[in-house]
Every structure is written in structure tokens, then in C-alpha cells.
């Protein structure tokens, strides 16, 4: 992962949130300059994500700590597997421990959850995408975790894609969809995707005429999605379809088997369970 200024800021703010003025427990009971050795270990099976972030946490606390990653992001982990080895000042390791583990457990949880969905649709044309339903200020890391798990990143924010959604269309309800798409295309920067959400076959027919980059079929039942695919075929169009809303692990394969190209799932980032990872003193 590239260390951007944003990531540096995220790590620094996380440490400030946890440490505050000082670690009063460690400073009260642990003698200064006590050397220790520690391991970060997986307690559950999953996909590792955030090892470079964890290392950055320890480096910010104490640049003299020795941090040796054993696995790289994207690696499959088994319970009991060592992830990283750390040695140095005990106080520094204890101060960095929870912040580093918070990043590791959260991001590895997202990567693991994403991999389950990706594996579930293997053999179909569907890609698994994330959404903007992310933790405030952690989007860049959470989307990185989705990518680490084999998923595909949707738009990063409101600035890098045009996506005309239902609320836009409600405001512009007296305008033709084809005209709205045309206006969006005229406003878009070079190579900027222009997508549009539709809720029925009538809107789909108009959207197909506007030739957007992709069409979002939001909260549509499978039977209606089948009708949309037939309509696209009859229109001799190859515009990708994206399904979103109501998708879960149990039904994602059935949506993929319909022939859609994209499935966006907010739960990848807002509902992924944290993966159990711990730090143990080993010497």
C-alpha cells in the first residue's frame, strides 16, 4: 500500500484517540526501557489486510522498534499462524498494540468477508463491488481491504464518477432521462464514468438510449432483472448492469447467474465482522 498523507493522518489520529496524553497504566507499572518480544497471531481463518498500517502504527510510537512482517496483505491465514514479530521497548509495544490490532482486525474482516462473496460468484461474469457505505474517514482503507479480498472498488466519492440516482431523478421528474444523461456526459471530465439508476422497464428503455457507462438496477427482484436483461438484448446493447440492494451471501450467486456484470454490496464495509487477531508477549 502506498503511504499517502491521508493514511498517515488516519494513523496519527487513531493513536491520539487511544493514547491521549500518555498510557497511564503502562507508565505506572512497567519499568522504563524494559525489552520484550511479541508476536501478532491470527486466532481465526481469513485474509490478512492492514499489515503495513500496523507497522506504521508501531513506527510512529517508536521508530526503534523492530517490526518483522511474516505475511503480506492478501495472504490466507489459519488460526495460530504468526503474522508479525516485534521486539523492543515494552512500553512502546503496549502503547501501539490496540491501535494496530484495531486496524488489522477491521481490515482483515472486510477482506475476508469480501473474499467469501468473490468466491461465491466465481465462474460468472459478475464482479463484486463496494459502495460509499463506509466508516467516516476510513474509506480509503476499507476500499483497500475490499480490493485485497478480491473485490472491485466502486467510486471513491462524489467526485470521481457521475451516478444519477433515484433522488436526482425525483428532482428532475419532468425531464427525459435521455436528456439528463446527455447533460451529465457533457459535464463529465474525460474518461469519467456516467452511471444511472433505474427502477422499472420504462426508465431502463430511456436509459439504454442515453448510453451511460453502466445502469444500476437497484432493489429489483430477480424476475424484473431478467426482463431488464431481455430488454438490453433486444436493444442490441452491451451496457453493463449493476445490481444493488437486498444482496446477501445466500442470494448473491442467484443474482450473478442472471448475467449481470456488477453486484455492489454495502455490507462489505458496513457489516463485515472483525477477524480475531491478537498480540502475545513471547519473551
JOLIN-V959531 format. One record per residue. RES is the residue in one small letter. SS is DSSP state (2 for helix, 1 for strand, 0 for the rest). PSI is psi in radians with two decimals (999 if undefined). Layout:
# JOLIN-V959531
res:RES ss:SS psi:PSI
res:RES ss:SS psi:PSI
This chain:
# JOLIN-V959531
res:x ss:0 psi:2.41
res:x ss:0 psi:2.39
res:x ss:0 psi:1.64
res:x ss:0 psi:2.89
res:x ss:2 psi:-0.59
res:x ss:2 psi:-0.78
res:x ss:2 psi:-0.72
res:x ss:2 psi:-0.76
res:x ss:2 psi:-0.73
res:x ss:2 psi:-0.79
res:x ss:2 psi:-0.77
res:x ss:2 psi:-0.72
res:x ss:2 psi:-0.64
res:x ss:2 psi:-0.72
res:x ss:2 psi:-0.73
res:x ss:2 psi:-0.68
res:x ss:2 psi:-0.71
res:x ss:2 psi:-0.75
res:x ss:2 psi:-0.62
res:x ss:0 psi:-2.28
res:x ss:0 psi:-0.63
res:x ss:0 psi:2.87
res:x ss:0 psi:1.72
res:x ss:2 psi:-0.52
res:x ss:2 psi:-0.90
res:x ss:2 psi:-0.75
res:x ss:2 psi:-0.43
res:x ss:2 psi:-0.57
res:x ss:2 psi:-0.32
res:x ss:0 psi:2.15
res:x ss:0 psi:2.56
res:x ss:0 psi:2.56
res:x ss:0 psi:0.57
res:x ss:0 psi:2.08
res:x ss:1 psi:2.42
res:x ss:1 psi:2.92
res:x ss:1 psi:2.48
res:x ss:1 psi:2.75
res:x ss:1 psi:2.48
res:x ss:1 psi:2.23
res:x ss:1 psi:2.44
res:x ss:1 psi:2.36
res:x ss:0 psi:-0.09
res:x ss:0 psi:2.75
res:x ss:0 psi:2.51
res:x ss:1 psi:-2.91
res:x ss:1 psi:2.20
res:x ss:0 psi:2.38
res:x ss:0 psi:2.31
res:x ss:0 psi:0.22
res:x ss:2 psi:-0.64
res:x ss:2 psi:-0.56
res:x ss:2 psi:-0.75
res:x ss:2 psi:-0.78
res:x ss:2 psi:-0.70
res:x ss:2 psi:-0.68
res:x ss:2 psi:-0.87
res:x ss:2 psi:-0.66
res:x ss:2 psi:-0.69
res:x ss:2 psi:-0.63
res:x ss:2 psi:-0.74
res:x ss:0 psi:1.88
res:x ss:0 psi:-0.19
res:x ss:0 psi:-0.09
res:x ss:0 psi:2.56
res:x ss:1 psi:1.98
res:x ss:1 psi:2.06
res:x ss:1 psi:1.82
res:x ss:1 psi:2.40
res:x ss:0 psi:-0.59
res:x ss:0 psi:2.74
res:x ss:0 psi:2.78
res:x ss:0 psi:2.41
res:x ss:0 psi:-0.18
res:x ss:0 psi:2.52
res:x ss:1 psi:2.36
res:x ss:1 psi:2.62
res:x ss:0 psi:2.70
res:x ss:0 psi:2.33
res:x ss:0 psi:-0.07
res:x ss:0 psi:2.37
res:x ss:1 psi:2.36
res:x ss:1 psi:-0.70
res:x ss:1 psi:2.72
res:x ss:1 psi:2.39
res:x ss:1 psi:2.44
res:x ss:1 psi:2.66
res:x ss:1 psi:-2.71
res:x ss:1 psi:2.22
res:x ss:2 psi:-0.78
res:x ss:2 psi:-0.74
res:x ss:2 psi:-0.75
res:x ss:2 psi:-0.73
res:x ss:2 psi:-0.60
res:x ss:2 psi:-0.69
res:x ss:2 psi:-0.33
res:x ss:2 psi:-1.04
res:x ss:2 psi:-0.71
res:x ss:2 psi:-0.76
res:x ss:2 psi:-0.76
res:x ss:2 psi:-0.60
res:x ss:2 psi:-0.76
res:x ss:2 psi:-0.81
res:x ss:2 psi:-0.82
res:x ss:2 psi:-0.69
res:x ss:2 psi:-0.88
res:x ss:2 psi:-0.65
res:x ss:2 psi:-0.59
res:x ss:2 psi:-0.75
res:x ss:2 psi:-0.80
res:x ss:2 psi:-0.70
res:x ss:2 psi:-0.78
res:x ss:2 psi:-0.76
res:x ss:2 psi:-0.77
res:x ss:2 psi:-0.63
res:x ss:2 psi:-0.75
res:x ss:2 psi:-0.73
res:x ss:2 psi:-0.80
res:x ss:2 psi:-0.58
res:x ss:2 psi:-0.56
res:x ss:0 psi:0.18
res:x ss:0 psi:2.40
res:x ss:0 psi:-0.16
res:x ss:0 psi:3.07
res:x ss:0 psi:-0.06
res:x ss:0 psi:2.36
res:x ss:1 psi:2.59
res:x ss:1 psi:2.14
res:x ss:1 psi:2.68
res:x ss:0 psi:-3.03
res:x ss:0 psi:-2.94
res:x ss:0 psi:0.19
res:x ss:0 psi:1.29
res:x ss:0 psi:2.91
res:x ss:0 psi:2.24
res:x ss:0 psi:2.29
res:x ss:0 psi:-0.01
res:x ss:0 psi:0.16
res:x ss:2 psi:-0.78
res:x ss:2 psi:-0.63
res:x ss:2 psi:-0.70
res:x ss:2 psi:-0.65
res:x ss:2 psi:-0.58
res:x ss:2 psi:-0.70
res:x ss:2 psi:-0.69
res:x ss:2 psi:-0.78
res:x ss:2 psi:-0.68
res:x ss:2 psi:-0.59
res:x ss:0 psi:0.03
res:x ss:0 psi:0.04
res:x ss:0 psi:3.12
res:x ss:1 psi:2.39
res:x ss:0 psi:2.28
res:x ss:0 psi:-2.87
res:x ss:0 psi:2.53
res:x ss:0 psi:-0.52
res:x ss:0 psi:-2.74
res:x ss:0 psi:-0.02
res:x ss:0 psi:-0.28
res:x ss:0 psi:-0.11
res:x ss:0 psi:2.66
res:x ss:1 psi:2.13
res:x ss:1 psi:1.87
res:x ss:1 psi:1.92
res:x ss:0 psi:-3.12
res:x ss:2 psi:-0.64
res:x ss:2 psi:-0.60
res:x ss:2 psi:-0.80
res:x ss:2 psi:-0.57
res:x ss:2 psi:-0.69
res:x ss:2 psi:-0.62
res:x ss:0 psi:0.56
res:x ss:0 psi:-0.30
res:x ss:0 psi:0.02
res:x ss:0 psi:2.71
res:x ss:0 psi:2.45
res:x ss:2 psi:-0.67
res:x ss:2 psi:-0.60
res:x ss:2 psi:-0.63
res:x ss:2 psi:-0.76
res:x ss:2 psi:-0.75
res:x ss:2 psi:-0.73
res:x ss:2 psi:-0.67
res:x ss:2 psi:-0.74
res:x ss:2 psi:-0.69
res:x ss:2 psi:-0.50
res:x ss:2 psi:-0.37
res:x ss:0 psi:2.53
res:x ss:0 psi:2.89
res:x ss:0 psi:2.30
res:x ss:0 psi:0.19
res:x ss:0 psi:2.17
res:x ss:0 psi:2.57
res:x ss:1 psi:1.92
res:x ss:1 psi:2.86
res:x ss:1 psi:2.50
res:x ss:1 psi:2.37
res:x ss:1 psi:2.70
res:x ss:0 psi:-0.08
res:x ss:0 psi:3.07
res:x ss:2 psi:-0.56
res:x ss:2 psi:-0.83
res:x ss:2 psi:-0.63
res:x ss:2 psi:-0.80
res:x ss:2 psi:-0.73
res:x ss:2 psi:-0.71
res:x ss:2 psi:-0.70
res:x ss:2 psi:-0.62
res:x ss:2 psi:-0.54
res:x ss:2 psi:-0.23
res:x ss:0 psi:1.04
res:x ss:0 psi:3.05
res:x ss:0 psi:-0.62
res:x ss:1 psi:2.82
res:x ss:1 psi:2.24
res:x ss:1 psi:2.10
res:x ss:1 psi:1.63
res:x ss:1 psi:2.23
res:x ss:0 psi:0.63
res:x ss:0 psi:2.43
res:x ss:0 psi:2.74
res:x ss:2 psi:-0.70
res:x ss:2 psi:-0.69
res:x ss:2 psi:-0.62
res:x ss:2 psi:-0.70
res:x ss:2 psi:-0.73
res:x ss:2 psi:-0.66
res:x ss:2 psi:-0.71
res:x ss:2 psi:-0.69
res:x ss:2 psi:-0.71
res:x ss:2 psi:-0.67
res:x ss:2 psi:-0.73
res:x ss:2 psi:-0.76
res:x ss:2 psi:-0.50
res:x ss:0 psi:0.05
res:x ss:0 psi:0.71
res:x ss:0 psi:2.60
res:x ss:0 psi:0.37
res:x ss:0 psi:2.20
res:x ss:1 psi:2.50
res:x ss:1 psi:2.44
res:x ss:1 psi:2.27
res:x ss:1 psi:2.39
res:x ss:1 psi:2.63
res:x ss:0 psi:2.10
res:x ss:0 psi:0.18
res:x ss:0 psi:2.31
res:x ss:0 psi:-3.13
res:x ss:0 psi:-0.57
res:x ss:0 psi:-0.59
res:x ss:0 psi:-0.04
res:x ss:2 psi:-0.62
res:x ss:2 psi:-0.67
res:x ss:2 psi:-0.63
res:x ss:2 psi:-0.73
res:x ss:2 psi:-0.66
res:x ss:2 psi:-0.28
res:x ss:0 psi:-0.42
res:x ss:0 psi:0.25
res:x ss:0 psi:2.72
res:x ss:0 psi:-0.41
res:x ss:1 psi:2.41
res:x ss:1 psi:1.98
res:x ss:1 psi:2.37
res:x ss:0 psi:1.90
res:x ss:0 psi:-0.52
res:x ss:2 psi:-0.38
res:x ss:2 psi:-0.67
res:x ss:2 psi:-0.51
res:x ss:2 psi:-0.13
res:x ss:0 psi:0.15
res:x ss:0 psi:2.25
res:x ss:0 psi:2.48
res:x ss:0 psi:2.54
res:x ss:0 psi:2.41
res:x ss:0 psi:2.00
res:x ss:1 psi:2.44
res:x ss:1 psi:2.89
res:x ss:1 psi:2.23
res:x ss:1 psi:2.39
res:x ss:1 psi:2.22
res:x ss:0 psi:0.02
res:x ss:0 psi:999
